[in-house]
Amino acid sequence: MKHDHIRLSALLAQDQQASRLHTRHLLALRTVCEHWRPLSVHALAALIDATPSTTSRTADRLVAEGLLTRTDNPDDRRVALLEPTQAGRDLNARIARYLLATDPPREAAA
């Protein structure tokens, strides 16, 4: 994960849309995109090892950038659910391609 964080920093300098974000935003976006269902802020916070307040601010930024949507949970209106937009999925795909292309070679087992 730390290695991904370093490589994401390099991506920030190369991708125009990503350059407006911090690595914590990209990691949060990737986490939301890679889940098969919408995530609450608390669930996302647990997955990215951050506080709910920090995660809420991170989600606010991603919503403002048009990368996530925040909708009411039909089962509990006190809980907002986060889902990626098409722009968020597109950026996540670019991130995934970048991480794959920059993945260091694995050492062969002896």
Phi, psi and omega in degrees: 000318179298321179297319177299321180300317179294316180292326177295326176300320178293322179297324181304326181283343187255329186259123185301315181290317180293333184295343178276000186241168175257160180303327179297328177291317180294321179294321178294316178300313180301319181296315179296316182295328186272001176264148185276357179218162177300151181244143171281163178300318180296319179294317178297318179303316180296321182289328182257007177057055179225166177284153177302324181293318177295319180294323178297318177294321177298315179296320178303317180295317180293325175293315180299327179279356180079021182261337177228157168245151178239118181234159177290142175283122181296338180271340182205099186295348177282346185251127175267145179249139180255132177223148178285146170274176176298321178297322177294318178295322179296315178296319178299321178296320177295320177299314181299316178297319180296315180296321178294318181291333182255009180295125180295148180297142178277143177285138179289141178290140182282000000 
